[in-house]
Amino acid sequence: MVEFKIPIKGLSLGTHDYVYKIDKSFFDNYEFLEIEGGVLDLNLDLVKESTLLSLTFKFNGKISLKCDRCLDLFDIHLENNFRLIVKYAADYEEISDEIITVPSSESNLDISQFVFEYINLMLPLKKAHPDDDGGNITCNKDMVNRIDGYSEQRNDPRWDALKNINLD
């Protein structure tokens, strides 16, 4: 797995750039990450000031997800930016989604958890093949038909009795 620890102790003031390739080896380390494969490029811009660090995460790449409708894999393009402010304090604390504190004695900053969380934020809620230009579903038709064959439409008999009521 790619090392996501940045040595912040002794880092000179100013701008520092880091480049990472995030691939299957990273995705496999997180049990709840539903990514089957692909590669994301991460460009990390770190600005060190005397009392804080400003990090800008720039993600760009393609990943493979499992379709919720037909269970086939499909590719999706992800591109997004996130910002994180790291302030020096007495202890670790998450002040907000974008601001954390670390002890001033800390020599390394591990960003792997933030990378994991930011990737999760970029994933769509509904993971399904994109529709074609005509608005038609592009899922595996054989699998969708097979799933539909196992799905039964069950009616609740209590509601069926209400269908016979004449409201006129």
PEWO-V923644 format. One record per pair of residues at least 24 apart in sequence whose C-alpha atoms are under 6 Angstrom apart, sorted by sequence separation. I is the first residue (numbers start at 1). J is the second residue. If there is no record, write none. Layout:
# PEWO-V923644
i->I j->J
i->I j->J
This chain:
# PEWO-V923644
i->1 j->25
i->19 j->43
i->38 j->62
i->57 j->81
i->1 j->26
i->18 j->43
i->38 j->63
i->57 j->82
i->18 j->44
i->37 j->63
i->38 j->64
i->56 j->82
i->17 j->44
i->37 j->64
i->56 j->83
i->17 j->45
i->36 j->64
i->55 j->83
i->16 j->45
i->35 j->64
i->36 j->65
i->55 j->84
i->16 j->46
i->35 j->65
i->15 j->46
i->54 j->85
i->15 j->47
i->53 j->85
i->14 j->47
i->53 j->86
i->14 j->48
i->52 j->86
i->13 j->48
i->52 j->87
i->13 j->49
i->68 j->127
i->67 j->127
i->68 j->128
i->67 j->128
i->70 j->140
i->70 j->143
i->70 j->144
i->9 j->107
i->8 j->107
i->7 j->107
i->8 j->108
i->7 j->108
i->6 j->108
i->5 j->108
i->6 j->109
i->5 j->109
i->5 j->110
i->4 j->110
i->4 j->111
i->4 j->112
